[in-house]
Amino acid sequence: MKVLRNKGFDKSKWMQLPRDVLVGHGVLGQLPQVCADLSLGDSVLVVTGQHTLRVAGDRVLKLLSRNYETRTFLAEEISPASIAEAEAEAREARFLVAVGGGKIIDTAKVASFNTERQFISVPTAASHDGIASASASVPTPGGNLSLQAHPPVAIVADTGIIASAPHRLLASGCADIISNGSAVLDWELSHRLNGEPISEYASTLSRITAEGMIRNADLVKPNREETAWMVTKALVASGVAMSIAGSSRPASGGEHKFSHALDRIAPGKGLHGEKCGIGTIITLFLHGGDWRGAREALRKIGAPVTPQEIGIDDATAVEALLLAATIRPERFTILDMGLTRESAESLIRMLYKE
Ligand SMILES: [Zn+2]
């Protein structure tokens, strides 16, 4: 067969997406069918934590032990050392199942990627879009390292389990989704200014998730499966947008750099999505976007809108805004356009204005 070659066309792309996505009431019971459907092998490493073992890990082990040789790895913290331990365990199994929140899923994501195994994501909370994405966040002494790994081969998100998690986690997940709105504006800005390639599909999908979350903020109620359903679907869509783009660009802009800067100078204060939500109010304001609408939605959801609400003083928040530009400088955002100390101070003050 003659292969047609178009002169000058040399584009190619590799998109990795999850294959089986189950979201809904009681779907945890279908985990064995998912494993069988994907033919992942006869032995599994379940990565979980003390708490999430009780919440869902025990059930997962029971469900899988009928047909698989099971091992358990308890990931209480995430660090390069704990990931190395998880990798050693992963080599003894054919695939991994992560049962827990962000740290546990990221541990399994990196360990499975480094050992060339697949992993299934079983989130016990909807606290950020890492449940469905290819990238993982690993804290190191020099700050958080964002690692590109691979997306889960399957996601089994049981809304009954997710709705039972503390509301603060879900509100943080909502804020992470709302931050997609400002991340896309940063991406478009860099596209116009620097010619950075942009994906119309990825940016549109990401923006829709943010708009939907703002529009439906009234429907976000604590410990309701309907809410868990809505938020989990949006987090999965956000992960898909990143898979299409091949990077976290559609869901991570200046607001994420602000969050990473806070991780560095105020470690342990606030959740990832909470910090991104506060950052989004600032970057949306700078873009001339509807920052009041985003702030109102965050309030309705029960997410913080000022640094003080997460135990961070304003002076530290100012430092974080200034530091944000130095984090991932290759990822251009509105915070990289010559922010001064005076402007950073007035931006933080603005957060408290009615
Ligand atoms: Zn995020």
Residues whose N, C-alpha, C, O or C-beta is under 5 A from the ligand:
A	BS01	ZN	H128 D176 A251
